[in-house]
Amino acid sequence: MADTLAKRSGWLTGWDPEDEDAWNKGGHRVARRNLILSVLSEHVGFSVWTLWSVLVLFMSPEIGLGFDPGEKFLLVATPTVVGSLLRLPYSYAVTRFGGRNWTVFATGVLVVPTLLALYFVQRPGTPLWVFLVIGAVAGVGGGNFASSMTNITAFYPLRHQGWALGLNAGGGNLGVAAVQLIGLAVISVAGDTHPSYVAAVYLPLIVAIALLSAWKMDNVDAVRAEPGAQLEAARDRDTWWISILYIGTFGSFIGYGVAFGLVLQNEFGASPLEAVGYTFLGPLLGSCSRPLGGWLADRLGGAWVTFWNFLGMGTGTVVLIVAAGLNSFGLFIAGFTALFVLSGLGNGSTYKMIPSVFAKKAEDEVTSGGDASAAFARSRRLSGAVIAIAGALGALGGAAINVTFKLSYTDGSGSGTPAFLTFLVYYALCMALLWAVYLRRKPATDENTTDALKETSRV
């Protein structure tokens, strides 16, 4: 890499992170610089994506926006749906336009939904459909995750990808907690009638990060992918098994993250200050636990960690049902916080399964007489595509959670218990899937990257 690395037409060519000599001589500094800016871009993307989870807590007759619980749950679900659908094209866009170029665009475009929210959120009498349109535009923030992860994968060698991707994803996920902390600060200082201040905080941040990305990030030719990788991955059944699991982990994280405040308001009559005062803690801990889930999966196996994680999530859901029945606010907060931590762990362990499963497929192909270089190149190509597909479907799980809450709180009972029972059943199904597909026959899909993969990782 040291001899061939050059910039041509704005692209960094000859990049090979597996070249240890070049990596130690300066390649790691290039990768670290791009990772830091990628984390910042993804962070504000998540914040804008989940902005309405905070703004709806301000919406009340006092500011001329008296929407009912069902309408508010629909509003917070809208950006989640749009963001999930954008993840596939965002992942592809990096391979087409380059990591630097797309990061600048994906960050800069966040100004649009932020400005719209700033203008309309304090206009009394604004109809629901206007906010639904603005919420849909805010969905662009949800696509940043897929493009960011695809880009950073190309910068780091396999031996460091788990750490780098975990940091990238965790730093982005922290955007959920950050926007809620800003909401808490606004309510504490200015009261609960100034939601536009929350949006105003993000405008200079978005502009600054977009400019920094344009100045310091790189396009790298290694990120270019062969066309059709996502279609090829879609034909593999493991793509869908893993996506089902990621719906349960990331879907829970993002779904609970945007619904938590509304649930507290509807379940316990919490004020905006009380609601936002608790909502940031869960996403914060869940974001921090994501790298830990990947670390545990490296050592214990992704499928096993995910299996026990779903058992814990099921237990936490039972705690919520009991707490709702007892009308125990403290127990409810404790149960929800545990669910956030476990969903973060599960995000990391489920993503760890992806390269392990496809590396095992490559090993089987080589054992059967196939070409090692071609087999492991295909493994890496499909792993990247599956990350995009699973990420998109996982985010749709978050929308499903909010729709389930909407139905639960508007069915006449006024309780979230029907929703929690639905989630409990899903977690049980995920455990059954893990046991039947990945654990019962004990395939070597959870081992660390094999020597064969390491030897062929430069292809």
VOPAGU-2260 file (C-alpha; in pm, 1 decimal, decimal comma):
REM VOPAGU-2260
SITE   aa  ch    i         X         Y         Z
SITE  MET   A    0       0,0       0,0       0,0
SITE  ALA   A    1     284,6     237,9      79,6
SITE  ASP   A    2     410,4     224,8    -279,3
SITE  THR   A    3      74,5     245,0    -455,6
SITE  LEU   A    4    -131,6     467,2    -229,7
SITE  ALA   A    5    -231,8     781,6    -415,0
SITE  LYS   A    6    -519,4    1018,9    -472,7
SITE  ARG   A    7    -668,6    1012,6    -816,7
SITE  SER   A    8    -971,5    1221,5    -909,5
SITE  GLY   A    9   -1054,7    1266,1    -544,0
SITE  TRP   A   10   -1025,7     894,1    -462,3
SITE  LEU   A   11    -770,0     725,1    -239,0
SITE  THR   A   12    -639,6     436,2    -450,9
SITE  GLY   A   13    -423,1     140,9    -360,1
SITE  TRP   A   14    -570,9     123,9     -10,8
SITE  ASP   A   15    -507,9    -213,4     155,0
SITE  PRO   A   16    -563,5    -211,4     533,8
SITE  GLU   A   17    -437,5    -571,1     556,7
SITE  ASP   A   18     -85,9    -450,8     466,3
SITE  GLU   A   19      47,5    -439,4     823,0
SITE  ASP   A   20     363,1    -247,2     737,0
SITE  ALA   A   21     173,3      32,5     562,3
SITE  TRP   A   22     -92,9      25,9     834,3
SITE  ASN   A   23     165,8      82,6    1106,4
SITE  LYS   A   24     343,9     355,4     906,1
SITE  GLY   A   25      39,5     577,6     876,4
SITE  GLY   A   26    -256,9     386,0     743,5
SITE  HIS   A   27    -409,2     361,6    1090,7
SITE  ARG   A   28    -410,1     741,5    1119,5
SITE  VAL   A   29    -603,1     775,1     792,8
SITE  ALA   A   30    -855,4     516,6     911,1
SITE  ARG   A   31    -891,4     679,0    1253,6
SITE  ARG   A   32    -954,0    1023,6    1103,3
SITE  ASN   A   33   -1229,5     888,2     880,7
SITE  LEU   A   34   -1377,1     687,4    1167,6
SITE  ILE   A   35   -1402,9     992,2    1396,2
SITE  LEU   A   36   -1584,6    1198,5    1134,8
SITE  SER   A   37   -1803,2     902,6    1041,3
SITE  VAL   A   38   -1908,6     866,4    1405,7
SITE  LEU   A   39   -1992,0    1238,6    1426,6
SITE  SER   A   40   -2200,3    1226,1    1109,3
SITE  GLU   A   41   -2385,5     913,6    1218,1
SITE  HIS   A   42   -2437,4    1063,9    1563,9
SITE  VAL   A   43   -2622,1    1372,4    1436,6
SITE  GLY   A   44   -2804,7    1150,0    1189,6
SITE  PHE   A   45   -2947,7     941,0    1472,4
SITE  SER   A   46   -3036,0    1257,3    1665,0
SITE  VAL   A   47   -3234,0    1405,0    1376,5
SITE  TRP   A   48   -3389,2    1064,7    1303,9
SITE  THR   A   49   -3523,8    1044,2    1660,4
SITE  LEU   A   50   -3584,3    1418,2    1706,0
SITE  TRP   A   51   -3960,8    1373,1    1711,1
SITE  SER   A   52   -3941,2    1132,0    2004,6
SITE  VAL   A   53   -3855,7    1444,2    2207,5
SITE  LEU   A   54   -4068,0    1702,3    2025,4
SITE  VAL   A   55   -4391,1    1504,4    2075,9
SITE  LEU   A   56   -4342,9    1531,4    2452,4
SITE  PHE   A   57   -4380,0    1910,0    2417,7
SITE  MET   A   58   -4695,6    1884,7    2208,0
SITE  SER   A   59   -4989,4    1991,5    2421,4
SITE  PRO   A   60   -5294,8    2219,6    2408,2
SITE  GLU   A   61   -5079,5    2487,3    2578,8
SITE  ILE   A   62   -4887,4    2538,7    2253,1
SITE  GLY   A   63   -5186,6    2467,4    2030,3
SITE  LEU   A   64   -5088,8    2110,1    1936,9
SITE  GLY   A   65   -5317,6    1877,3    2128,9
SITE  PHE   A   66   -5274,2    1543,9    1951,4
SITE  ASP   A   67   -5397,6    1218,1    2106,3
SITE  PRO   A   68   -5165,0     927,4    2203,7
SITE  GLY   A   69   -5231,8     730,1    1884,4
SITE  GLU   A   70   -5141,7    1028,1    1666,4
SITE  LYS   A   71   -4819,4    1085,9    1860,0
SITE  PHE   A   72   -4710,9     720,9    1829,1
SITE  LEU   A   73   -4782,4     741,0    1455,6
SITE  LEU   A   74   -4567,5    1053,3    1431,5
SITE  VAL   A   75   -4263,6     897,6    1600,3
SITE  ALA   A   76   -4303,4     580,6    1389,9
SITE  THR   A   77   -4297,9     769,6    1058,8
SITE  PRO   A   78   -3928,1     869,4    1051,4
SITE  THR   A   79   -3838,1     518,7    1170,3
SITE  VAL   A   80   -4008,8     362,3     869,1
SITE  VAL   A   81   -3853,4     603,6     620,0
SITE  GLY   A   82   -3507,8     569,5     775,1
SITE  SER   A   83   -3522,0     191,1     753,3
SITE  LEU   A   84   -3621,9     200,2     385,9
SITE  LEU   A   85   -3334,8     437,4     307,4
SITE  ARG   A   86   -3068,1     211,4     454,3
SITE  LEU   A   87   -3031,7      -6,8     146,6
SITE  PRO   A   88   -2988,7     279,5    -103,4
SITE  TYR   A   89   -2762,9     464,3     142,0
SITE  SER   A   90   -2538,1     159,8     171,9
SITE  TYR   A   91   -2516,3     134,6    -206,8
SITE  ALA   A   92   -2460,0     509,4    -247,5
SITE  VAL   A   93   -2125,8     490,1     -63,8
SITE  THR   A   94   -2000,3     231,8    -315,1
SITE  ARG   A   95   -2116,7     454,2    -601,0
SITE  PHE   A   96   -2023,8     807,0    -489,5
SITE  GLY   A   97   -1751,5     750,6    -227,9
SITE  GLY   A   98   -1743,8     767,5     150,8
SITE  ARG   A   99   -1636,9    1130,3     179,8
SITE  ASN   A  100   -1874,5    1256,9     -86,3
SITE  TRP   A  101   -2174,5    1071,1      51,1
SITE  THR   A  102   -2100,0    1161,0     413,3
SITE  VAL   A  103   -2093,9    1530,1     321,8
SITE  PHE   A  104   -2428,2    1497,8     142,6
SITE  ALA   A  105   -2592,1    1274,1     404,0
SITE  THR   A  106   -2488,9    1513,1     681,5
SITE  GLY   A  107   -2576,7    1834,3     500,3
SITE  VAL   A  108   -2924,8    1716,1     402,6
SITE  LEU   A  109   -3011,2    1687,2     773,0
SITE  VAL   A  110   -3049,1    2065,3     772,6
SITE  VAL   A  111   -3380,0    2030,9     582,8
SITE  PRO   A  112   -3585,0    1832,0     840,2
SITE  THR   A  113   -3424,2    2026,5    1123,5
SITE  LEU   A  114   -3525,4    2361,7     976,5
SITE  LEU   A  115   -3876,6    2233,4     906,5
SITE  ALA   A  116   -3912,1    2113,6    1264,1
SITE  LEU   A  117   -3779,1    2444,7    1395,0
SITE  TYR   A  118   -4034,9    2640,4    1191,7
SITE  PHE   A  119   -4350,3    2432,1    1240,8
SITE  VAL   A  120   -4326,1    2276,3    1586,3
SITE  GLN   A  121   -4440,6    2594,3    1760,0
SITE  ARG   A  122   -4705,8    2700,4    1510,3
SITE  PRO   A  123   -5045,4    2649,9    1682,0
SITE  GLY   A  124   -5305,6    2468,2    1476,8
SITE  THR   A  125   -5059,5    2296,9    1241,6
SITE  PRO   A  126   -5237,6    1980,4    1119,3
SITE  LEU   A  127   -5100,9    1632,5    1186,1
SITE  TRP   A  128   -5028,2    1561,5     819,5
SITE  VAL   A  129   -4770,7    1843,3     809,6
SITE  PHE   A  130   -4581,1    1689,8    1099,7
SITE  LEU   A  131   -4603,2    1346,2     937,9
SITE  VAL   A  132   -4440,2    1486,0     624,1
SITE  ILE   A  133   -4166,1    1655,9     827,5
SITE  GLY   A  134   -4115,5    1334,8    1024,6
SITE  ALA   A  135   -4081,3    1141,1     700,1
SITE  VAL   A  136   -3812,8    1385,5     581,6
SITE  ALA   A  137   -3632,8    1334,2     914,7
SITE  GLY   A  138   -3603,4     970,3     813,9
SITE  VAL   A  139   -3293,8    1064,8     611,6
SITE  GLY   A  140   -3104,4    1055,0     941,0
SITE  GLY   A  141   -3174,8     684,5     971,9
SITE  GLY   A  142   -2996,1     605,0     647,3
SITE  ASN   A  143   -2663,1     737,4     778,0
SITE  PHE   A  144   -2601,4     420,8     977,1
SITE  ALA   A  145   -2585,8     195,9     669,2
SITE  SER   A  146   -2364,1     424,9     463,0
SITE  SER   A  147   -2133,1     489,6     757,5
SITE  MET   A  148   -2088,6     121,1     840,3
SITE  THR   A  149   -2027,1      30,0     476,7
SITE  ASN   A  150   -1764,8     302,1     445,8
SITE  ILE   A  151   -1574,8     223,4     765,6
SITE  THR   A  152   -1560,0    -148,6     682,6
SITE  ALA   A  153   -1328,2     -60,6     392,3
SITE  PHE   A  154   -1087,1     138,4     610,0
SITE  TYR   A  155   -1006,5    -124,4     874,0
SITE  PRO   A  156    -839,8    -466,1     855,9
SITE  LEU   A  157   -1040,1    -765,4     967,9
SITE  ARG   A  158    -850,5    -787,2    1296,7
SITE  HIS   A  159    -977,2    -438,5    1393,4
SITE  GLN   A  160   -1319,0    -432,0    1227,7
SITE  GLY   A  161   -1511,7    -555,1    1530,7
SITE  TRP   A  162   -1377,8    -270,7    1744,0
SITE  ALA   A  163   -1411,0      -6,8    1471,0
SITE  LEU   A  164   -1763,0    -102,2    1367,5
SITE  GLY   A  165   -1872,3    -132,2    1729,4
SITE  LEU   A  166   -1739,3     216,1    1804,0
SITE  ASN   A  167   -1896,3     355,0    1488,6
SITE  ALA   A  168   -2236,8     202,4    1563,1
SITE  GLY   A  169   -2225,7     283,7    1933,5
SITE  GLY   A  170   -2127,0     644,4    1870,4
SITE  GLY   A  171   -2414,0     678,9    1627,7
SITE  ASN   A  172   -2663,8     517,2    1864,1
SITE  LEU   A  173   -2564,0     771,7    2128,9
SITE  GLY   A  174   -2737,2    1031,3    1914,4
SITE  VAL   A  175   -3067,9     895,8    2050,6
SITE  ALA   A  176   -2963,1     971,4    2407,5
SITE  ALA   A  177   -2804,8    1305,4    2309,5
SITE  VAL   A  178   -3121,5    1453,2    2158,9
SITE  GLN   A  179   -3315,4    1349,0    2468,8
SITE  LEU   A  180   -3057,4    1512,0    2695,5
SITE  ILE   A  181   -3090,5    1830,8    2493,3
SITE  GLY   A  182   -3467,2    1807,6    2534,4
SITE  LEU   A  183   -3420,0    1769,4    2909,9
SITE  ALA   A  184   -3193,9    2075,7    2917,0
SITE  VAL   A  185   -3444,5    2283,6    2721,2
SITE  ILE   A  186   -3734,6    2186,6    2948,7
SITE  SER   A  187   -3525,7    2249,8    3260,8
SITE  VAL   A  188   -3407,5    2593,1    3148,1
SITE  ALA   A  189   -3684,9    2729,2    2923,8
SITE  GLY   A  190   -3987,6    2519,2    3018,9
SITE  ASP   A  191   -4201,1    2281,9    2813,5
SITE  THR   A  192   -4337,9    2535,6    2565,6
SITE  HIS   A  193   -4024,3    2587,8    2353,7
SITE  PRO   A  194   -3963,5    2268,2    2151,1
SITE  SER   A  195   -3806,5    2466,1    1866,5
SITE  TYR   A  196   -3498,0    2521,4    2084,2
SITE  VAL   A  197   -3417,6    2148,8    2060,0
SITE  ALA   A  198   -3406,2    2163,6    1680,8
SITE  ALA   A  199   -3211,0    2491,1    1687,3
SITE  VAL   A  200   -2921,9    2329,3    1875,3
SITE  TYR   A  201   -2855,0    2090,6    1586,2
SITE  LEU   A  202   -2832,8    2335,9    1296,7
SITE  PRO   A  203   -2477,8    2461,3    1365,9
SITE  LEU   A  204   -2363,2    2109,1    1455,7
SITE  ILE   A  205   -2484,8    1968,8    1124,8
SITE  VAL   A  206   -2316,5    2242,4     923,5
SITE  ALA   A  207   -1987,4    2209,8    1115,1
SITE  ILE   A  208   -1971,3    1829,9    1073,6
SITE  ALA   A  209   -2054,5    1849,0     702,4
SITE  LEU   A  210   -1773,3    2101,7     648,2
SITE  LEU   A  211   -1525,3    1895,8     853,7
SITE  SER   A  212   -1615,9    1584,1     654,8
SITE  ALA   A  213   -1558,1    1766,4     326,6
SITE  TRP   A  214   -1219,3    1885,8     451,8
SITE  LYS   A  215   -1077,8    1580,2     626,9
SITE  MET   A  216   -1245,7    1262,5     500,8
SITE  ASP   A  217   -1134,7    1045,1     207,8
SITE  ASN   A  218   -1301,1     855,1     -73,4
SITE  VAL   A  219   -1139,0     512,7     -91,7
SITE  ASP   A  220   -1155,3     284,5    -393,4
SITE  ALA   A  221   -1172,8     -23,6    -171,4
SITE  VAL   A  222   -1530,7      63,7     -79,9
SITE  ARG   A  223   -1648,7       8,2    -436,7
SITE  ALA   A  224   -1859,5    -307,2    -453,1
SITE  GLU   A  225   -1959,7    -534,5    -735,9
SITE  PRO   A  226   -2319,2    -474,3    -846,1
SITE  GLY   A  227   -2576,5    -727,9    -735,5
SITE  ALA   A  228   -2428,5    -808,1    -392,7
SITE  GLN   A  229   -2752,1    -719,0    -212,3
SITE  LEU   A  230   -2959,1    -930,7    -451,5
SITE  GLU   A  231   -2720,6   -1222,0    -403,0
SITE  ALA   A  232   -2743,5   -1182,9     -25,7
SITE  ALA   A  233   -3122,7   -1169,3     -44,0
SITE  ARG   A  234   -3121,3   -1519,4    -195,0
SITE  ASP   A  235   -2935,3   -1660,4     105,9
SITE  ARG   A  236   -3163,4   -1785,5     384,1
SITE  ASP   A  237   -2914,5   -1686,3     656,9
SITE  THR   A  238   -2971,9   -1323,6     556,2
SITE  TRP   A  239   -3334,0   -1356,7     663,0
SITE  TRP   A  240   -3265,4   -1555,9     981,0
SITE  ILE   A  241   -3018,1   -1292,4    1097,9
SITE  SER   A  242   -3254,3   -1010,4     996,7
SITE  ILE   A  243   -3529,8   -1162,9    1211,1
SITE  LEU   A  244   -3290,1   -1160,5    1507,2
SITE  TYR   A  245   -3182,2    -801,6    1439,0
SITE  ILE   A  246   -3546,1    -691,5    1429,0
SITE  GLY   A  247   -3564,7    -818,3    1786,8
SITE  THR   A  248   -3247,0    -643,1    1903,9
SITE  PHE   A  249   -3206,0    -318,6    1709,6
SITE  GLY   A  250   -3579,4    -291,4    1651,7
SITE  SER   A  251   -3623,3    -297,6    2028,4
SITE  PHE   A  252   -3347,6     -41,4    2083,4
SITE  ILE   A  253   -3473,9     218,6    1837,0
SITE  GLY   A  254   -3841,7     140,7    1895,2
SITE  TYR   A  255   -3817,6     173,5    2272,1
SITE  GLY   A  256   -3586,9     472,5    2232,6
SITE  VAL   A  257   -3845,7     681,5    2049,1
SITE  ALA   A  258   -4149,0     545,3    2238,9
SITE  PHE   A  259   -4022,5     545,5    2598,0
SITE  GLY   A  260   -4129,4     899,9    2683,4
SITE  LEU   A  261   -4477,3     852,0    2536,5
SITE  VAL   A  262   -4515,6     521,9    2720,9
SITE  LEU   A  263   -4433,7     692,2    3050,9
SITE  GLN   A  264   -4686,4     966,0    2977,5
SITE  ASN   A  265   -4962,2     719,8    2888,7
SITE  GLU   A  266   -4884,7     450,5    3147,7
SITE  PHE   A  267   -4814,6     675,2    3447,1
SITE  GLY   A  268   -4927,2    1025,0    3345,8
SITE  ALA   A  269   -4569,8    1154,4    3355,9
SITE  SER   A  270   -4511,8    1522,8    3279,6
SITE  PRO   A  271   -4283,4    1621,1    2986,8
SITE  LEU   A  272   -4002,6    1694,7    3235,4
SITE  GLU   A  273   -4044,9    1358,9    3411,4
SITE  ALA   A  274   -4065,9    1170,8    3082,6
SITE  VAL   A  275   -3761,0    1323,7    2917,0
SITE  GLY   A  276   -3572,0    1306,5    3247,9
SITE  TYR   A  277   -3574,2     928,0    3228,3
SITE  THR   A  278   -3577,4     857,4    2855,4
SITE  PHE   A  279   -3212,6     942,4    2786,3
SITE  LEU   A  280   -3069,1     688,0    3031,0
SITE  GLY   A  281   -3184,0     375,0    2848,2
SITE  PRO   A  282   -3052,4     471,6    2500,9
SITE  LEU   A  283   -2728,7     592,1    2661,1
SITE  LEU   A  284   -2664,6     258,9    2832,7
SITE  GLY   A  285   -2783,0      62,7    2530,1
SITE  SER   A  286   -2539,9     248,4    2304,3
SITE  CYS   A  287   -2251,0     185,6    2542,9
SITE  SER   A  288   -2335,3    -185,0    2575,0
SITE  ARG   A  289   -2329,9    -248,4    2199,4
SITE  PRO   A  290   -1948,6    -281,6    2172,7
SITE  LEU   A  291   -1959,6    -508,5    2479,1
SITE  GLY   A  292   -2200,7    -738,6    2294,1
SITE  GLY   A  293   -1954,1    -770,8    2008,1
SITE  TRP   A  294   -1667,8    -832,1    2250,8
SITE  LEU   A  295   -1859,7   -1107,9    2428,5
SITE  ALA   A  296   -1953,5   -1262,7    2095,3
SITE  ASP   A  297   -1585,7   -1270,3    1995,0
SITE  ARG   A  298   -1514,2   -1482,9    2301,1
SITE  LEU   A  299   -1829,6   -1684,5    2361,4
SITE  GLY   A  300   -1989,6   -1706,4    2018,2
SITE  GLY   A  301   -2242,4   -1470,7    1863,4
SITE  ALA   A  302   -2533,2   -1716,7    1859,2
SITE  TRP   A  303   -2493,6   -1813,9    2225,4
SITE  VAL   A  304   -2464,3   -1454,2    2343,6
SITE  THR   A  305   -2768,7   -1357,1    2137,2
SITE  PHE   A  306   -2967,7   -1656,0    2269,6
SITE  TRP   A  307   -2908,2   -1569,5    2635,2
SITE  ASN   A  308   -2962,5   -1204,2    2553,9
SITE  PHE   A  309   -3312,9   -1275,0    2422,9
SITE  LEU   A  310   -3384,3   -1475,0    2736,2
SITE  GLY   A  311   -3286,3   -1167,9    2938,2
SITE  MET   A  312   -3502,4    -942,6    2720,4
SITE  GLY   A  313   -3796,4   -1174,8    2775,9
SITE  THR   A  314   -3739,2   -1156,4    3150,8
SITE  GLY   A  315   -3720,1    -777,3    3135,6
SITE  THR   A  316   -4048,3    -768,7    2944,7
SITE  VAL   A  317   -4213,8    -979,2    3215,6
SITE  VAL   A  318   -4088,5    -723,4    3468,4
SITE  LEU   A  319   -4262,1    -447,6    3268,3
SITE  ILE   A  320   -4589,2    -638,7    3267,7
SITE  VAL   A  321   -4567,5    -690,8    3644,0
SITE  ALA   A  322   -4470,8    -325,8    3701,9
SITE  ALA   A  323   -4764,7    -203,5    3492,4
SITE  GLY   A  324   -5000,3    -427,9    3688,8
SITE  LEU   A  325   -4864,5    -297,6    4019,8
SITE  ASN   A  326   -4850,6      60,8    3890,9
SITE  SER   A  327   -4488,4      69,2    4008,1
SITE  PHE   A  328   -4304,9     352,0    3834,9
SITE  GLY   A  329   -3963,9     257,8    3977,6
SITE  LEU   A  330   -3988,5    -107,9    3875,5
SITE  PHE   A  331   -4106,8      -3,8    3530,8
SITE  ILE   A  332   -3806,5     225,5    3482,3
SITE  ALA   A  333   -3571,2     -51,2    3601,3
SITE  GLY   A  334   -3723,0    -304,3    3361,6
SITE  PHE   A  335   -3705,8     -69,2    3065,0
SITE  THR   A  336   -3346,8      27,3    3143,6
SITE  ALA   A  337   -3249,5    -341,4    3151,7
SITE  LEU   A  338   -3417,4    -389,3    2812,7
SITE  PHE   A  339   -3213,7    -105,4    2664,0
SITE  VAL   A  340   -2886,4    -252,6    2791,7
SITE  LEU   A  341   -2976,0    -597,9    2661,8
SITE  SER   A  342   -3090,3    -467,4    2323,9
SITE  GLY   A  343   -2752,5    -295,7    2288,3
SITE  LEU   A  344   -2569,0    -617,3    2375,3
SITE  GLY   A  345   -2783,5    -805,0    2125,2
SITE  ASN   A  346   -2709,2    -552,7    1851,1
SITE  GLY   A  347   -2337,9    -621,5    1888,4
SITE  SER   A  348   -2365,6   -1000,6    1914,8
SITE  THR   A  349   -2607,9   -1033,3    1622,1
SITE  TYR   A  350   -2385,1    -826,7    1393,3
SITE  LYS   A  351   -2091,3   -1041,3    1497,3
SITE  MET   A  352   -2277,6   -1346,0    1367,9
SITE  ILE   A  353   -2282,8   -1209,9    1011,5
SITE  PRO   A  354   -1912,9   -1244,1     916,3
SITE  SER   A  355   -1886,8   -1565,5    1119,3
SITE  VAL   A  356   -2173,9   -1734,3     937,0
SITE  PHE   A  357   -2046,3   -1639,9     592,8
SITE  ALA   A  358   -1684,9   -1724,5     679,1
SITE  LYS   A  359   -1804,9   -2073,5     773,0
SITE  LYS   A  360   -1978,8   -2101,8     436,1
SITE  ALA   A  361   -1651,8   -2006,2     265,2
SITE  GLU   A  362   -1462,1   -2267,4     467,0
SITE  ASP   A  363   -1711,1   -2532,7     361,0
SITE  GLU   A  364   -1666,7   -2427,6      -1,8
SITE  VAL   A  365   -1287,9   -2453,0      27,0
SITE  THR   A  366   -1316,3   -2792,8     196,2
SITE  SER   A  367   -1523,6   -2910,0     -99,9
SITE  GLY   A  368   -1245,6   -2810,4    -338,6
SITE  GLY   A  369   -1337,0   -2448,9    -413,7
SITE  ASP   A  370   -1090,2   -2165,2    -465,3
SITE  ALA   A  371   -1003,5   -2006,2    -129,9
SITE  SER   A  372    -952,4   -1652,9    -259,8
SITE  ALA   A  373   -1282,3   -1649,1    -447,2
SITE  ALA   A  374   -1471,3   -1809,0    -159,3
SITE  PHE   A  375   -1354,9   -1563,7     103,4
SITE  ALA   A  376   -1392,1   -1265,3    -129,5
SITE  ARG   A  377   -1754,7   -1368,5    -176,7
SITE  SER   A  378   -1788,1   -1410,1     199,3
SITE  ARG   A  379   -1677,0   -1052,2     264,0
SITE  ARG   A  380   -1894,0    -915,0     -16,8
SITE  LEU   A  381   -2204,0   -1090,8     113,6
SITE  SER   A  382   -2130,0    -994,8     474,9
SITE  GLY   A  383   -2134,7    -627,5     379,8
SITE  ALA   A  384   -2461,6    -670,2     191,7
SITE  VAL   A  385   -2624,1    -857,2     480,1
SITE  ILE   A  386   -2523,1    -579,3     720,9
SITE  ALA   A  387   -2720,6    -337,5     502,8
SITE  ILE   A  388   -3025,4    -563,8     468,1
SITE  ALA   A  389   -3037,6    -658,7     836,1
SITE  GLY   A  390   -2991,3    -293,9     934,9
SITE  ALA   A  391   -3286,6    -189,3     719,9
SITE  LEU   A  392   -3517,6    -461,4     848,3
SITE  GLY   A  393   -3404,8    -407,5    1206,8
SITE  ALA   A  394   -3506,4     -42,6    1186,8
SITE  LEU   A  395   -3848,0    -148,4    1054,2
SITE  GLY   A  396   -3881,0    -345,5    1376,8
SITE  GLY   A  397   -3861,3     -16,2    1561,3
SITE  ALA   A  398   -4156,3     115,3    1362,2
SITE  ALA   A  399   -4348,2    -204,0    1437,7
SITE  ILE   A  400   -4293,8    -147,9    1809,5
SITE  ASN   A  401   -4440,6     201,9    1790,6
SITE  VAL   A  402   -4739,8      83,4    1586,9
SITE  THR   A  403   -4795,1    -192,5    1844,7
SITE  PHE   A  404   -4789,7      64,6    2124,8
SITE  LYS   A  405   -5032,3     282,1    1927,3
SITE  LEU   A  406   -5278,4      -6,5    1897,8
SITE  SER   A  407   -5228,2    -105,8    2261,0
SITE  TYR   A  408   -5296,4     238,6    2405,7
SITE  THR   A  409   -5592,9     312,5    2179,4
SITE  ASP   A  410   -5780,3     -18,0    2215,1
SITE  GLY   A  411   -5980,9     109,8    2511,1
SITE  SER   A  412   -5768,7     -46,0    2786,1
SITE  GLY   A  413   -5521,8     243,7    2802,9
SITE  SER   A  414   -5246,5      -2,5    2892,0
SITE  GLY   A  415   -4925,2    -110,9    2724,0
SITE  THR   A  416   -4956,8    -469,9    2849,5
SITE  PRO   A  417   -5092,5    -610,6    2517,6
SITE  ALA   A  418   -4788,7    -463,1    2342,8
SITE  PHE   A  419   -4546,7    -611,4    2596,2
SITE  LEU   A  420   -4706,0    -954,4    2556,3
SITE  THR   A  421   -4654,9    -927,3    2179,7
SITE  PHE   A  422   -4287,0    -843,0    2226,0
SITE  LEU   A  423   -4246,3   -1132,8    2468,9
SITE  VAL   A  424   -4376,2   -1377,2    2207,7
SITE  TYR   A  425   -4135,3   -1238,9    1948,1
SITE  TYR   A  426   -3834,5   -1277,2    2178,2
SITE  ALA   A  427   -3935,9   -1638,1    2242,6
SITE  LEU   A  428   -3954,7   -1700,9    1866,6
SITE  CYS   A  429   -3604,1   -1556,6    1824,5
SITE  MET   A  430   -3471,9   -1793,7    2090,0
SITE  ALA   A  431   -3636,8   -2086,9    1911,6
SITE  LEU   A  432   -3482,6   -1973,9    1580,7
SITE  LEU   A  433   -3134,6   -1948,2    1729,8
SITE  TRP   A  434   -3160,7   -2292,6    1881,9
SITE  ALA   A  435   -3299,9   -2460,1    1570,3
SITE  VAL   A  436   -3069,8   -2298,7    1312,6
SITE  TYR   A  437   -2742,4   -2207,4    1484,9
SITE  LEU   A  438   -2708,8   -2388,4    1816,5
SITE  ARG   A  439   -2870,4   -2731,9    1807,5
SITE  ARG   A  440   -2640,0   -2867,2    1538,1
SITE  LYS   A  441   -2347,1   -2663,9    1677,3
SITE  PRO   A  442   -2193,5   -2546,0    1349,4
SITE  ALA   A  443   -1867,6   -2355,6    1369,3
SITE  THR   A  444   -2038,4   -2030,6    1278,2
SITE  ASP   A  445   -1946,7   -1853,6    1599,6
SITE  GLU   A  446   -1573,4   -1908,3    1600,4
SITE  ASN   A  447   -1338,2   -1619,2    1553,8
SITE  THR   A  448   -1221,2   -1543,9    1203,7
SITE  THR   A  449   -1023,7   -1844,5    1084,5
SITE  ASP   A  450    -666,1   -1856,3     968,0
SITE  ALA   A  451    -790,2   -1918,8     617,0
SITE  LEU   A  452    -994,1   -1600,9     626,0
SITE  LYS   A  453    -701,1   -1403,2     759,2
SITE  GLU   A  454    -475,9   -1533,9     483,7
SITE  THR   A  455    -723,7   -1441,5     209,8
SITE  SER   A  456    -853,7   -1115,7     357,1
SITE  ARG   A  457    -668,0    -900,4     104,9
SITE  VAL   A  458    -879,6   -1012,0    -189,5
